Amino acid sequence: MATQLLIYEKVVPVSKDRHTGWSVKAGNDYSFAKHVNSVPILAVEFASAADEYTIVFAGNEEGTMPIVLLGIKERENLFVNDANHWDAKYVPAFLRRYPFVFSESEDRSTFTLCIDEDFVGCNQENKGERLFDAEGERTQYLDNMLRFVNEYQGQNLRTQAFCQKLRELDLLEPMQAEFTLTSGQRSRLAGFFAVNRERLKRLADEQVIDLFKLDELELIYLHLQSMRNFTGMLERSAAHNPVPAADGDKPAEEAAAGHAPDEKLH
């Protein structure tokens, strides 16, 4: 899996001394995520994301997080179109909080709101939303982003606890997906985990009840249901990477529509 944090280039703590006169123009430009093929997702987002994305898990025993797959090749994001707009109804919170993020102290006791100064929307020409007003006080926009990032951090802790439980119950298994693209090229995704249905069925009754009461059983089934979206990613790949039609061949669109994907999960 690609490293998602690469969307942050120059992370600096937000401060009145440094950022008075700075503005952020976010808009619908997602060029910063154009080469990211997966991003973390929070447990609270599963219900919104499961309709459009494939939700899997990445990491190891020391730390695991759910992610949504955005491409089937490295440095490929099938959800950013040619105009750099997001091509889906739901945008993951990880991307919506950009260019802001919390940094932790070494002992993880304090968090500092930071901003990626290299974000194309950061400017000192008063374009977009100002960070501080003329008196040097935080604007409503900055307060809203601070609340958003703070809520993100809280939901992140809940998500980590959910993933830790999946590990403790030994429900996750390594998986990989293999595809045959319309060009005939084979593509392989690996390095992620999914819940094993048979292990889930073997849980003790009290363990299932505990998952149910914490709404975590619902999260598991949303994850499993979302695996069907692999097919949709193949369709997006065909649209993003059309195969030129040779003389006498069917147009690329027809060839893509008639192609039976070779999809394997094991």
C-alpha positions in Angstrom: 0.0 0.0 0.0 1.2 3.5 -0.7 2.0 5.8 2.2 -1.0 8.1 2.6 0.8 10.8 4.7 2.8 11.8 1.6 0.0 14.3 0.8 1.5 16.4 3.6 4.7 18.1 2.5 5.5 21.1 4.8 3.6 20.7 8.1 3.9 23.7 10.3 2.0 24.5 13.6 -0.7 27.1 13.1 0.2 30.3 14.9 -0.9 33.9 15.0 2.7 35.1 14.6 3.3 33.1 11.4 -0.1 32.9 9.8 -1.8 36.2 10.3 -2.6 37.3 6.8 -2.8 33.7 5.5 -5.9 32.3 3.8 -6.9 28.9 2.6 -8.8 28.3 -0.7 -9.9 24.7 -0.6 -12.6 24.4 -3.3 -12.9 21.1 -5.1 -9.3 20.7 -6.1 -8.0 17.3 -5.1 -4.8 17.3 -7.1 -2.9 16.8 -3.8 -4.4 13.2 -3.7 -4.0 12.4 -7.3 -1.3 9.8 -6.8 -2.6 8.3 -3.5 -4.1 4.8 -4.0 -5.5 4.4 -0.5 -6.4 6.6 2.5 -7.3 5.8 6.1 -11.0 5.8 7.0 -12.7 6.1 10.4 -15.2 3.6 11.8 -17.9 6.3 11.9 -17.5 6.6 8.1 -18.1 3.0 7.2 -21.8 3.4 6.5 -21.2 6.3 4.1 -18.1 4.9 2.4 -19.3 1.2 1.9 -21.6 2.1 -1.0 -18.7 3.4 -3.2 -15.4 2.2 -1.8 -13.7 -1.1 -0.9 -12.9 -1.0 2.8 -10.0 -3.2 4.0 -7.4 -3.1 6.8 -3.7 -2.3 6.6 -0.9 -2.4 9.2 0.4 -5.0 11.5 0.0 -6.4 15.1 1.4 -3.1 16.5 -1.1 -1.0 14.7 -3.9 -1.6 12.2 -6.3 0.9 10.5 -9.1 0.6 8.0 -8.4 2.1 4.6 -10.4 2.7 1.4 -8.8 1.6 -1.8 -8.7 4.3 -4.5 -6.7 2.6 -7.2 -5.5 -0.8 -8.3 -2.0 0.4 -9.2 0.7 2.3 -7.3 0.3 6.1 -7.5 -3.1 5.8 -9.1 -6.3 7.4 -7.7 -9.3 6.5 -9.8 -11.5 8.9 -7.8 -9.8 12.1 -9.0 -10.9 13.1 -12.5 -9.1 15.0 -15.2 -10.3 18.3 -13.7 -8.8 17.2 -10.3 -12.4 17.0 -8.8 -13.4 14.2 -6.5 -15.5 11.7 -8.6 -17.7 10.2 -5.9 -20.5 11.2 -3.6 -18.6 10.7 -0.4 -15.1 12.2 0.3 -13.2 10.5 3.2 -12.6 12.7 6.2 -8.9 12.1 5.9 -8.9 14.2 2.7 -11.6 16.7 3.9 -9.4 17.8 6.9 -6.5 18.6 4.6 -4.4 20.8 4.7 -4.9 20.6 8.5 -3.7 17.8 10.8 -2.8 17.3 14.5 0.8 16.6 15.5 1.5 14.8 18.7 4.0 15.5 21.4 6.5 12.6 22.1 4.6 11.5 25.1 1.2 11.9 23.2 -0.1 14.1 25.9 -0.7 17.2 23.8 -1.8 17.8 20.2 -1.0 20.9 18.0 -3.0 22.0 15.0 -0.8 22.1 12.0 -1.2 23.1 8.4 0.6 22.0 5.2 2.0 25.3 3.9 2.7 23.7 0.5 -1.0 23.1 -0.2 -1.8 24.9 -3.4 -4.7 26.7 -1.7 -2.6 28.3 1.0 -2.0 32.0 0.1 -1.4 35.5 1.4 -3.6 37.2 -1.2 -6.8 36.9 0.8 -8.2 34.2 -1.4 -10.6 31.8 0.3 -11.0 31.7 4.1 -8.7 33.7 6.4 -7.1 31.9 9.4 -6.9 35.0 11.6 -8.8 38.2 11.6 -7.4 41.8 11.6 -7.1 41.6 15.4 -5.1 38.4 15.3 -8.0 36.3 16.6 -8.9 32.9 15.1 -11.6 33.2 12.5 -14.8 31.0 12.5 -13.2 29.0 9.7 -10.2 28.1 11.7 -12.3 27.3 14.8 -14.5 25.0 12.6 -11.4 23.2 11.3 -10.0 22.9 14.8 -13.2 21.3 15.9 -13.2 19.0 12.8 -9.7 17.8 13.4 -10.3 17.4 17.1 -13.4 15.2 16.4 -11.3 13.3 13.8 -8.7 12.5 16.5 -11.4 11.3 18.9 -13.0 9.0 16.3 -9.5 7.8 15.3 -9.1 6.5 18.9 -12.4 4.6 18.7 -11.3 3.2 15.3 -8.0 2.0 16.7 -9.8 0.2 19.5 -12.1 -1.5 17.0 -9.1 -2.7 15.0 -7.4 -3.9 18.1 -10.4 -6.0 19.0 -10.4 -7.5 15.5 -6.8 -8.5 16.1 -7.5 -9.9 19.6 -10.4 -12.0 18.2 -8.1 -13.2 15.4 -10.6 -12.2 12.7 -8.2 -10.6 10.2 -6.4 -12.6 7.5 -4.0 -11.4 4.8 -5.5 -11.0 1.4 -4.6 -10.0 -2.1 -6.5 -9.2 -5.3 -5.5 -9.9 -8.8 -7.1 -8.2 -11.8 -6.8 -8.5 -15.6 -7.2 -5.0 -17.0 -8.8 -4.2 -20.4 -5.3 -3.8 -21.8 -4.6 -7.4 -20.9 -2.1 -6.3 -18.2 -2.4 -8.1 -14.9 -2.5 -6.0 -11.7 -2.1 -7.2 -8.2 -3.0 -5.6 -4.8 -1.5 -7.0 -1.7 -0.5 -6.0 1.8 -4.0 -5.7 3.3 -6.3 -7.7 5.5 -10.0 -8.6 5.6 -12.3 -10.2 8.1 -12.5 -14.0 7.7 -16.2 -15.0 7.7 -15.6 -18.5 9.0 -13.6 -17.2 12.0 -16.4 -14.7 12.6 -19.0 -17.5 12.7 -16.9 -19.4 15.2 -16.9 -16.7 17.8 -18.5 -17.4 21.2 -22.0 -16.1 21.7 -20.8 -13.6 24.3 -18.2 -12.2 21.9 -20.8 -11.7 19.2 -23.1 -10.0 21.6 -20.3 -7.7 22.7 -19.6 -6.7 19.1 -23.3 -6.2 18.5 -23.8 -3.9 21.5 -20.9 -1.7 20.5 -22.2 -1.5 16.9 -18.9 -3.2 15.8 -20.7 -6.2 14.2 -22.4 -3.7 11.9 -18.9 -2.3 11.0 -17.7 -5.8 10.1 -20.6 -6.5 7.8 -20.2 -3.1 6.1 -16.6 -3.9 5.5 -17.5 -7.3 4.0 -20.2 -5.8 1.9 -17.9 -3.2 0.5 -15.6 -5.9 -0.9 -18.1 -6.1 -3.8 -16.9 -2.7 -4.9 -13.7 -4.2 -6.4 -15.7 -4.6 -9.6 -16.5 -0.9 -9.7 -12.8 -0.1 -9.4 -12.2 -2.2 -12.5 -14.8 -0.2 -14.4 -13.2 3.0 -13.2 -9.8 1.7 -14.3 -11.2 1.0 -17.8 -12.6 4.5 -18.0 -9.3 6.1 -16.8 -7.1 3.9 -19.0 -9.0 3.3 -22.3 -7.4 0.9 -24.7 -7.0 2.4 -28.2 -9.0 0.4 -30.8 -7.0 -1.2 -33.6 -8.4 -1.1 -37.1 -11.4 -3.4 -37.4 -11.6 -3.9 -33.7 -14.5 -2.9 -31.5 -14.3 0.6 -29.9 -12.5 0.6 -26.6 -15.7 1.3 -24.7 -17.4 -1.8 -26.1 -14.3 -3.9 -25.4 -14.2 -2.7 -21.8 -17.9 -3.3 -21.3 -17.7 -6.9 -22.7 -14.6 -7.8 -20.7 -15.0 -10.3 -17.9 -12.6 -9.3 -15.1 -10.4 -12.0 -13.7 -10.8 -11.2 -10.0 -9.4 -13.4 -7.2 -9.3 -12.9 -3.5 -7.3 -15.4 -1.5 
